[in-house]
């Protein structure tokens, strides 16, 4: 035997020994299976039999469907076979089912062995059990979901408590307003009645003086408005609803309010833009007095908003636009201004009693709350759109009058 042959034999024996050692080490640590190119099992090691509970004889000649748990989709295995049939290594985690019905997870690497034409002729699967880790992950996921549910329930409960406390606070304040309004009705009602009587007397004495008569009429109307405001405060405190609706000309109500407010707009150099032509001759189901109060409240708020914008440095471009139109729910009158606008944080609180964005002493927080309650009592509503530092648009919608 030549030296070259002896060397080759020695190398072969050494390589075979090394491969044997590698196989032994792999069998001791990993779950190993070998299949032919069709996927039929031609070899399994002891660890595979141990975890699957199948004997080697039961596994040989079968494919891996024998341990299919049903957990993975058909597409999952289609993608896996597509990868390895192209000669590429596939890695992933698989949930299998043992012979006794128990389930286990394995981290799997499938390595194709290629022939001379670069086509797979067999596949070697090397797996490591990850059942404990997967179970821990599942427990952690369930715990996280329960924790999230608990946090959500806690948040909802806390919100209910806060809302309830807020309702109690509002009711307490409304009760105080009721007591104040009752006192005002008694303490101010009588003097107002006297003032009104004297104003009517002056009007009779100077009936020929048109200018004086007009100013006296304004005084009388404002006395009546104060009386109605006190009644509104009492109504708000008691939670009463306005029910005695009548046929009201919305355009005329707006005109009456504007006649009262014109001097204020001129004094503060606010341009007034009016278009009520589209509701000419249209009537709504409401009450003239309360509707007058609602429009007046909104216009006064617009003036205050514009004054705030002046304080912020805006020196020109001050305007209020009033326009009316028909809509699906009735007649809509929109009051839009170029004021300071309303922040997103305040939008949701606008119609809550006692909420105000004005300075201390400048507002009670009852104007919009009372206005909303009045319009709502007629099955109408008030919508608001606003961009902070650009202005606001309040749209009052009242149902049409129907005989």
GUZATI-655876 format. One record per residue (C-alpha): x negated, y negated, z; chain; residue in three letters; residue number from 1. Coordinates in pm, 1 decimal. Layout:
residues N
c1; c2; c3; ch; aa; i
X; Y; Z; A; Ala; NUM
...
end
This chain:
residues 403
c1; c2; c3; ch; aa; i
0.0; 0.0; 0.0; A; Unk; 1
-140.3; -335.7; -103.1; A; Unk; 2
-206.5; -621.3; 137.6; A; Unk; 3
58.7; -830.5; -40.7; A; Unk; 4
322.9; -561.1; 7.5; A; Unk; 5
231.9; -520.8; 371.0; A; Unk; 6
261.0; -896.9; 420.1; A; Unk; 7
603.5; -904.9; 258.9; A; Unk; 8
720.6; -616.0; 476.0; A; Unk; 9
594.4; -792.4; 787.1; A; Unk; 10
770.0; -1112.8; 688.7; A; Unk; 11
1089.0; -922.4; 617.8; A; Unk; 12
1079.5; -750.4; 956.6; A; Unk; 13
1008.0; -1081.8; 1130.0; A; Unk; 14
1291.1; -1258.9; 948.2; A; Unk; 15
1530.5; -973.7; 1016.8; A; Unk; 16
1434.8; -986.0; 1384.2; A; Unk; 17
1488.8; -1363.1; 1397.0; A; Unk; 18
1829.4; -1327.1; 1227.4; A; Unk; 19
1917.9; -1058.6; 1478.9; A; Unk; 20
1825.6; -1287.3; 1765.2; A; Unk; 21
2023.5; -1575.5; 1615.6; A; Unk; 22
2326.2; -1345.8; 1567.8; A; Unk; 23
2293.2; -1224.1; 1926.0; A; Unk; 24
2274.1; -1581.2; 2059.3; A; Unk; 25
2573.7; -1681.9; 1845.1; A; Unk; 26
2776.7; -1382.8; 1958.2; A; Unk; 27
2705.1; -1469.8; 2319.5; A; Unk; 28
2822.0; -1828.3; 2290.5; A; Unk; 29
3071.0; -1853.7; 2003.2; A; Unk; 30
3380.2; -1688.2; 1859.0; A; Unk; 31
3273.4; -1558.9; 1518.3; A; Unk; 32
3466.1; -1414.0; 1225.9; A; Unk; 33
3367.4; -1344.1; 866.5; A; Unk; 34
3615.5; -1310.1; 580.7; A; Unk; 35
3583.4; -1222.7; 214.0; A; Unk; 36
3667.0; -1475.6; -55.0; A; Unk; 37
4037.5; -1385.4; -23.6; A; Unk; 38
4043.2; -1462.1; 347.7; A; Unk; 39
4062.9; -1101.4; 467.2; A; Unk; 40
3863.9; -1038.2; 786.3; A; Unk; 41
3553.4; -821.1; 741.4; A; Unk; 42
3384.9; -890.8; 1073.5; A; Unk; 43
3476.7; -1020.8; 1420.1; A; Unk; 44
3255.4; -1039.8; 1726.5; A; Unk; 45
3345.9; -939.5; 2080.5; A; Unk; 46
3436.0; -1293.9; 2187.1; A; Unk; 47
3694.5; -1311.5; 1907.3; A; Unk; 48
3853.1; -986.9; 2030.2; A; Unk; 49
3837.7; -1108.6; 2388.4; A; Unk; 50
4021.5; -1435.6; 2328.6; A; Unk; 51
4270.0; -1302.6; 2069.3; A; Unk; 52
4346.8; -984.0; 2268.6; A; Unk; 53
4321.5; -785.4; 1942.4; A; Unk; 54
4073.9; -500.9; 1893.3; A; Unk; 55
3824.7; -505.6; 1607.1; A; Unk; 56
4017.9; -226.1; 1431.7; A; Unk; 57
4340.9; -431.5; 1452.7; A; Unk; 58
4169.8; -736.5; 1299.3; A; Unk; 59
3968.2; -586.0; 1014.5; A; Unk; 60
4141.0; -610.7; 677.2; A; Unk; 61
4391.8; -865.0; 807.8; A; Unk; 62
4384.5; -1239.3; 748.1; A; Unk; 63
4406.2; -1513.0; 1008.5; A; Unk; 64
4784.3; -1529.4; 988.1; A; Unk; 65
4776.4; -1260.3; 1255.6; A; Unk; 66
4684.1; -1531.2; 1509.2; A; Unk; 67
4888.6; -1814.7; 1356.6; A; Unk; 68
5067.0; -2003.3; 1637.4; A; Unk; 69
5308.7; -2187.1; 1410.3; A; Unk; 70
5184.6; -2516.5; 1555.8; A; Unk; 71
5020.2; -2645.7; 1238.3; A; Unk; 72
5198.5; -2735.8; 917.0; A; Unk; 73
5161.8; -2556.6; 587.0; A; Unk; 74
4986.4; -2867.6; 452.8; A; Unk; 75
4724.0; -2837.2; 728.6; A; Unk; 76
4606.3; -2496.0; 605.0; A; Unk; 77
4644.2; -2593.9; 239.3; A; Unk; 78
4399.1; -2880.8; 293.5; A; Unk; 79
4162.6; -2649.7; 483.5; A; Unk; 80
4156.5; -2389.1; 203.8; A; Unk; 81
4119.1; -2659.7; -59.2; A; Unk; 82
3804.2; -2779.1; 118.2; A; Unk; 83
3630.6; -2445.5; 174.4; A; Unk; 84
3722.2; -2302.1; -168.5; A; Unk; 85
3521.2; -2589.9; -317.6; A; Unk; 86
3219.1; -2476.0; -119.1; A; Unk; 87
3248.4; -2750.2; 140.1; A; Unk; 88
3225.5; -2706.7; 517.0; A; Unk; 89
3552.6; -2762.0; 706.8; A; Unk; 90
3574.4; -2876.4; 1069.9; A; Unk; 91
3877.0; -2916.7; 1289.9; A; Unk; 92
4076.5; -2798.6; 1590.3; A; Unk; 93
4325.2; -2513.2; 1561.9; A; Unk; 94
4585.3; -2380.0; 1799.8; A; Unk; 95
4606.5; -1999.7; 1781.0; A; Unk; 96
4831.9; -1734.4; 1933.1; A; Unk; 97
4689.1; -1427.5; 2106.8; A; Unk; 98
4838.0; -1077.6; 2090.8; A; Unk; 99
5001.5; -1121.4; 2434.5; A; Unk; 100
5180.9; -1437.5; 2321.2; A; Unk; 101
4952.9; -1684.0; 2497.1; A; Unk; 102
4813.8; -1984.2; 2310.3; A; Unk; 103
4459.1; -2114.2; 2291.7; A; Unk; 104
4274.6; -2395.1; 2115.8; A; Unk; 105
3945.5; -2362.7; 1929.3; A; Unk; 106
3710.5; -2616.4; 1775.9; A; Unk; 107
3635.6; -2455.5; 1438.6; A; Unk; 108
3365.6; -2483.1; 1174.6; A; Unk; 109
3410.3; -2279.0; 854.8; A; Unk; 110
3099.8; -2238.7; 637.4; A; Unk; 111
3137.9; -2098.4; 281.9; A; Unk; 112
2864.1; -1862.8; 157.2; A; Unk; 113
2805.4; -1919.8; -214.8; A; Unk; 114
2696.9; -1676.5; -486.2; A; Unk; 115
2462.5; -1751.9; -777.1; A; Unk; 116
2741.4; -1934.3; -961.2; A; Unk; 117
2804.2; -2160.4; -658.7; A; Unk; 118
3136.8; -1990.7; -584.2; A; Unk; 119
3228.1; -1879.6; -229.2; A; Unk; 120
3211.6; -1507.2; -179.8; A; Unk; 121
3269.6; -1508.9; 194.5; A; Unk; 122
3342.4; -1749.0; 481.4; A; Unk; 123
3189.2; -1758.3; 827.3; A; Unk; 124
3404.7; -1912.6; 1100.4; A; Unk; 125
3232.8; -2030.9; 1418.0; A; Unk; 126
3465.0; -2136.1; 1698.5; A; Unk; 127
3443.3; -2267.0; 2054.7; A; Unk; 128
3737.6; -2256.6; 2290.5; A; Unk; 129
3874.0; -2600.9; 2388.8; A; Unk; 130
4196.4; -2493.8; 2560.6; A; Unk; 131
4119.5; -2653.3; 2895.2; A; Unk; 132
4024.3; -2983.9; 2736.4; A; Unk; 133
4337.5; -2989.4; 2518.4; A; Unk; 134
4557.0; -2906.9; 2816.3; A; Unk; 135
4390.2; -3185.6; 3015.4; A; Unk; 136
4449.5; -3426.5; 2725.1; A; Unk; 137
4814.9; -3323.0; 2706.8; A; Unk; 138
4860.9; -3370.2; 3081.4; A; Unk; 139
4695.5; -3711.0; 3053.5; A; Unk; 140
4925.3; -3803.5; 2763.2; A; Unk; 141
5235.7; -3698.4; 2957.7; A; Unk; 142
5112.5; -3887.5; 3263.7; A; Unk; 143
5049.4; -4198.4; 3051.4; A; Unk; 144
5401.5; -4176.0; 2905.5; A; Unk; 145
5554.1; -4136.6; 3251.5; A; Unk; 146
5345.2; -4428.7; 3375.9; A; Unk; 147
5461.4; -4639.2; 3081.9; A; Unk; 148
5824.2; -4543.5; 3150.0; A; Unk; 149
5780.8; -4627.6; 3517.9; A; Unk; 150
5626.7; -4963.3; 3433.0; A; Unk; 151
5911.0; -5039.0; 3191.7; A; Unk; 152
6174.5; -4942.4; 3449.7; A; Unk; 153
5993.8; -5149.2; 3711.7; A; Unk; 154
5983.3; -5443.3; 3472.4; A; Unk; 155
6353.7; -5408.5; 3395.8; A; Unk; 156
6438.3; -5384.2; 3764.6; A; Unk; 157
6224.3; -5686.0; 3841.5; A; Unk; 158
6389.0; -5881.0; 3559.0; A; Unk; 159
6731.4; -5792.5; 3697.1; A; Unk; 160
6627.5; -5906.4; 4045.6; A; Unk; 161
6489.6; -6232.7; 3908.0; A; Unk; 162
6800.1; -6284.7; 3695.7; A; Unk; 163
7022.6; -6213.4; 3993.7; A; Unk; 164
6828.0; -6454.4; 4212.5; A; Unk; 165
6851.5; -6715.4; 3937.4; A; Unk; 166
7228.8; -6660.1; 3916.6; A; Unk; 167
7259.7; -6700.3; 4293.8; A; Unk; 168
7054.4; -7019.8; 4276.3; A; Unk; 169
7272.6; -7154.9; 3994.4; A; Unk; 170
7590.0; -7065.9; 4184.9; A; Unk; 171
7455.4; -7243.4; 4493.0; A; Unk; 172
7377.6; -7548.7; 4285.9; A; Unk; 173
7715.2; -7534.7; 4115.8; A; Unk; 174
7881.0; -7517.7; 4456.2; A; Unk; 175
7685.4; -7829.1; 4553.3; A; Unk; 176
7792.5; -7995.5; 4230.2; A; Unk; 177
8152.0; -7900.7; 4307.2; A; Unk; 178
8128.7; -8065.2; 4649.2; A; Unk; 179
7962.7; -8370.6; 4495.2; A; Unk; 180
8222.5; -8392.1; 4217.8; A; Unk; 181
8506.0; -8362.0; 4472.2; A; Unk; 182
8349.3; -8642.6; 4673.6; A; Unk; 183
8299.4; -8851.7; 4359.0; A; Unk; 184
8658.9; -8795.0; 4253.8; A; Unk; 185
8770.0; -8940.6; 4585.4; A; Unk; 186
8504.9; -9204.8; 4652.3; A; Unk; 187
8461.1; -9329.6; 4294.3; A; Unk; 188
8801.8; -9243.3; 4152.2; A; Unk; 189
8980.5; -9507.1; 4355.7; A; Unk; 190
8740.3; -9795.3; 4271.3; A; Unk; 191
8746.8; -9690.3; 3905.8; A; Unk; 192
9123.7; -9707.6; 3911.9; A; Unk; 193
9102.6; -10061.2; 4050.2; A; Unk; 194
8844.3; -10164.9; 3790.2; A; Unk; 195
9053.9; -10017.1; 3514.1; A; Unk; 196
9362.3; -10202.1; 3636.7; A; Unk; 197
9173.6; -10533.8; 3650.8; A; Unk; 198
9033.5; -10471.4; 3303.6; A; Unk; 199
9382.6; -10410.8; 3168.7; A; Unk; 200
9497.7; -10732.8; 3342.5; A; Unk; 201
9213.4; -10930.1; 3179.5; A; Unk; 202
9306.9; -10778.7; 2846.1; A; Unk; 203
9666.4; -10898.9; 2886.4; A; Unk; 204
9552.0; -11245.5; 2995.6; A; Unk; 205
9314.4; -11284.5; 2702.3; A; Unk; 206
9496.9; -11077.3; 2443.2; A; Unk; 207
9453.3; -11347.7; 2182.1; A; Unk; 208
9072.5; -11335.2; 2206.5; A; Unk; 209
8978.7; -11042.8; 1978.9; A; Unk; 210
8614.0; -11029.5; 2091.1; A; Unk; 211
8703.4; -11016.2; 2459.7; A; Unk; 212
8977.2; -10760.4; 2395.0; A; Unk; 213
8731.0; -10534.3; 2210.2; A; Unk; 214
8478.5; -10548.7; 2494.0; A; Unk; 215
8749.4; -10484.5; 2754.4; A; Unk; 216
8863.0; -10181.6; 2551.4; A; Unk; 217
8505.6; -10050.5; 2565.1; A; Unk; 218
8500.9; -10098.7; 2945.1; A; Unk; 219
8831.3; -9910.3; 2981.9; A; Unk; 220
8713.5; -9627.3; 2754.5; A; Unk; 221
8392.2; -9589.5; 2954.9; A; Unk; 222
8585.7; -9582.7; 3281.8; A; Unk; 223
8797.2; -9303.8; 3134.0; A; Unk; 224
8478.7; -9125.4; 3022.6; A; Unk; 225
8336.3; -9137.7; 3376.5; A; Unk; 226
8663.2; -8994.1; 3507.7; A; Unk; 227
8645.6; -8714.5; 3249.2; A; Unk; 228
8282.9; -8645.5; 3338.3; A; Unk; 229
8376.5; -8599.1; 3703.8; A; Unk; 230
8653.6; -8361.1; 3598.4; A; Unk; 231
8403.5; -8173.6; 3379.7; A; Unk; 232
8168.5; -8133.2; 3676.3; A; Unk; 233
8453.3; -7989.5; 3879.5; A; Unk; 234
8541.5; -7757.6; 3590.7; A; Unk; 235
8180.7; -7645.6; 3552.1; A; Unk; 236
8148.6; -7572.1; 3923.8; A; Unk; 237
8472.5; -7370.8; 3926.2; A; Unk; 238
8397.7; -7192.7; 3600.4; A; Unk; 239
8722.4; -7315.1; 3445.8; A; Unk; 240
8782.2; -7289.7; 3074.9; A; Unk; 241
8955.4; -7546.7; 2856.4; A; Unk; 242
9265.7; -7382.6; 2711.4; A; Unk; 243
9503.0; -7662.6; 2603.4; A; Unk; 244
9366.2; -7701.6; 2250.6; A; Unk; 245
9523.8; -7933.5; 1995.5; A; Unk; 246
9480.5; -8059.8; 1642.4; A; Unk; 247
9175.6; -8287.8; 1637.4; A; Unk; 248
9018.3; -8487.3; 1355.2; A; Unk; 249
8648.3; -8408.7; 1400.4; A; Unk; 250
8536.2; -8695.5; 1176.4; A; Unk; 251
8734.3; -8950.5; 1379.3; A; Unk; 252
8587.2; -8825.3; 1706.7; A; Unk; 253
8235.3; -8868.3; 1565.8; A; Unk; 254
8328.4; -9216.9; 1441.5; A; Unk; 255
8454.7; -9316.4; 1788.4; A; Unk; 256
8128.6; -9200.1; 1948.8; A; Unk; 257
7919.8; -9385.2; 1690.4; A; Unk; 258
8111.8; -9706.4; 1751.8; A; Unk; 259
8014.8; -9673.9; 2115.1; A; Unk; 260
7651.1; -9588.1; 2038.0; A; Unk; 261
7579.5; -9824.0; 1745.8; A; Unk; 262
7439.7; -10096.8; 1968.6; A; Unk; 263
7199.2; -9847.4; 2130.8; A; Unk; 264
7068.5; -9731.7; 1791.7; A; Unk; 265
7016.3; -10090.5; 1677.4; A; Unk; 266
6847.1; -10191.9; 2002.3; A; Unk; 267
6600.7; -9904.6; 1984.6; A; Unk; 268
6545.6; -9944.9; 1607.6; A; Unk; 269
6669.3; -9597.5; 1520.3; A; Unk; 270
6796.1; -9548.4; 1165.1; A; Unk; 271
7138.2; -9382.3; 1153.1; A; Unk; 272
7217.2; -9164.7; 849.8; A; Unk; 273
7575.4; -9036.4; 827.4; A; Unk; 274
7748.0; -8803.5; 579.7; A; Unk; 275
8088.2; -8680.6; 697.2; A; Unk; 276
8254.4; -8686.2; 354.1; A; Unk; 277
8270.9; -8307.7; 326.1; A; Unk; 278
8500.5; -8274.9; 629.0; A; Unk; 279
8733.3; -8558.7; 533.0; A; Unk; 280
9088.9; -8462.0; 631.5; A; Unk; 281
8980.9; -8144.5; 810.1; A; Unk; 282
9103.0; -8070.4; 1162.6; A; Unk; 283
8968.0; -7848.0; 1437.2; A; Unk; 284
9128.6; -7665.8; 1731.3; A; Unk; 285
8985.4; -7853.9; 2028.0; A; Unk; 286
9050.2; -8144.2; 2263.1; A; Unk; 287
8948.7; -8497.6; 2162.8; A; Unk; 288
8814.6; -8605.5; 2504.0; A; Unk; 289
8579.4; -8311.4; 2571.0; A; Unk; 290
8470.5; -8304.0; 2203.5; A; Unk; 291
8388.3; -8676.1; 2232.1; A; Unk; 292
8178.5; -8594.9; 2539.8; A; Unk; 293
7988.0; -8317.9; 2356.7; A; Unk; 294
7894.0; -8539.1; 2059.6; A; Unk; 295
7802.0; -8824.0; 2294.1; A; Unk; 296
7577.4; -8593.2; 2499.8; A; Unk; 297
7394.5; -8474.3; 2187.4; A; Unk; 298
7345.0; -8826.5; 2051.3; A; Unk; 299
7217.0; -8953.0; 2387.0; A; Unk; 300
6974.3; -8658.8; 2394.9; A; Unk; 301
6853.4; -8753.1; 2044.8; A; Unk; 302
6788.1; -9109.1; 2158.5; A; Unk; 303
6592.9; -8979.7; 2460.8; A; Unk; 304
6391.5; -8743.4; 2237.9; A; Unk; 305
6300.4; -9029.2; 2003.3; A; Unk; 306
6199.8; -9245.4; 2300.2; A; Unk; 307
5970.3; -8960.0; 2412.6; A; Unk; 308
5813.5; -8946.9; 2066.3; A; Unk; 309
5747.5; -9321.1; 2089.4; A; Unk; 310
5563.6; -9266.2; 2418.3; A; Unk; 311
5354.5; -9000.8; 2241.7; A; Unk; 312
5238.5; -9262.4; 1991.2; A; Unk; 313
5482.2; -9243.5; 1699.7; A; Unk; 314
5552.2; -9603.6; 1598.6; A; Unk; 315
5787.2; -9562.7; 1299.3; A; Unk; 316
6012.1; -9320.4; 1114.6; A; Unk; 317
6274.6; -9290.6; 1388.5; A; Unk; 318
6608.8; -9161.3; 1266.4; A; Unk; 319
6919.2; -8960.5; 1350.5; A; Unk; 320
7112.9; -8780.5; 1077.4; A; Unk; 321
7474.1; -8673.3; 1127.5; A; Unk; 322
7648.0; -8464.1; 865.2; A; Unk; 323
7953.3; -8243.1; 854.8; A; Unk; 324
8046.4; -7943.8; 644.1; A; Unk; 325
8275.3; -7643.7; 630.9; A; Unk; 326
8131.8; -7306.4; 726.7; A; Unk; 327
8256.0; -6951.0; 767.9; A; Unk; 328
8342.2; -7000.2; 1136.3; A; Unk; 329
8506.5; -7343.1; 1104.2; A; Unk; 330
8384.4; -7701.8; 1082.8; A; Unk; 331
8019.3; -7775.0; 1158.3; A; Unk; 332
7874.8; -8111.5; 1257.4; A; Unk; 333
7495.9; -8126.0; 1271.1; A; Unk; 334
7299.5; -8387.4; 1466.2; A; Unk; 335
6935.9; -8393.3; 1358.9; A; Unk; 336
6670.9; -8627.9; 1496.0; A; Unk; 337
6305.8; -8717.6; 1448.6; A; Unk; 338
6230.5; -8690.6; 1820.2; A; Unk; 339
5973.2; -8495.9; 2016.6; A; Unk; 340
6136.2; -8157.4; 1947.8; A; Unk; 341
6169.1; -7861.6; 2183.6; A; Unk; 342
5899.1; -7608.7; 2269.6; A; Unk; 343
5954.3; -7237.4; 2208.4; A; Unk; 344
5931.7; -7176.4; 2583.7; A; Unk; 345
6224.3; -7412.1; 2651.1; A; Unk; 346
6453.7; -7301.3; 2366.5; A; Unk; 347
6599.3; -7004.7; 2555.4; A; Unk; 348
6681.4; -7218.1; 2861.2; A; Unk; 349
6849.8; -7513.6; 2691.2; A; Unk; 350
7207.0; -7429.3; 2785.3; A; Unk; 351
7138.5; -7309.9; 3139.5; A; Unk; 352
7284.2; -7532.6; 3412.7; A; Unk; 353
7029.9; -7766.3; 3577.0; A; Unk; 354
6759.5; -7698.6; 3317.9; A; Unk; 355
6611.5; -8022.5; 3183.0; A; Unk; 356
6296.1; -8127.2; 3000.4; A; Unk; 357
6339.7; -8491.0; 3099.4; A; Unk; 358
6149.4; -8672.8; 3369.5; A; Unk; 359
6273.3; -8654.4; 3727.9; A; Unk; 360
6565.3; -8890.9; 3764.7; A; Unk; 361
6633.1; -8904.9; 3388.7; A; Unk; 362
6854.5; -8598.6; 3356.1; A; Unk; 363
7065.9; -8359.8; 3560.4; A; Unk; 364
7043.0; -8055.3; 3334.6; A; Unk; 365
7423.5; -8044.8; 3310.8; A; Unk; 366
7483.8; -8218.3; 2976.2; A; Unk; 367
7403.5; -7930.6; 2742.2; A; Unk; 368
7538.9; -7666.8; 2982.2; A; Unk; 369
7872.0; -7850.9; 3001.9; A; Unk; 370
7876.5; -7911.8; 2625.7; A; Unk; 371
7812.5; -7546.4; 2548.6; A; Unk; 372
8082.8; -7431.8; 2789.4; A; Unk; 373
8332.8; -7675.9; 2634.2; A; Unk; 374
8265.2; -7562.0; 2275.9; A; Unk; 375
8256.7; -7195.0; 2377.8; A; Unk; 376
8599.1; -7229.1; 2543.3; A; Unk; 377
8741.9; -7308.3; 2196.4; A; Unk; 378
8569.6; -6999.3; 2048.3; A; Unk; 379
8305.7; -7220.6; 1890.6; A; Unk; 380
7932.3; -7234.9; 1943.3; A; Unk; 381
7625.9; -7459.3; 1932.4; A; Unk; 382
7313.2; -7360.1; 1739.2; A; Unk; 383
6971.1; -7519.7; 1779.8; A; Unk; 384
6668.5; -7536.5; 1553.1; A; Unk; 385
6358.1; -7726.8; 1651.3; A; Unk; 386
5991.4; -7777.1; 1577.9; A; Unk; 387
5792.8; -7925.6; 1862.0; A; Unk; 388
5671.6; -8280.4; 1789.2; A; Unk; 389
5886.5; -8294.7; 1473.2; A; Unk; 390
6248.2; -8305.3; 1593.2; A; Unk; 391
6557.0; -8097.1; 1664.9; A; Unk; 392
6882.6; -8004.7; 1493.3; A; Unk; 393
7192.9; -7928.6; 1704.5; A; Unk; 394
7482.1; -7783.8; 1505.6; A; Unk; 395
7826.5; -7785.7; 1670.5; A; Unk; 396
8072.4; -7538.2; 1515.3; A; Unk; 397
8443.8; -7558.6; 1608.2; A; Unk; 398
8718.0; -7335.1; 1461.9; A; Unk; 399
8955.5; -7495.6; 1211.9; A; Unk; 400
9303.6; -7590.2; 1319.8; A; Unk; 401
9564.3; -7345.7; 1195.4; A; Unk; 402
9943.0; -7385.1; 1241.2; A; Unk; 403
end
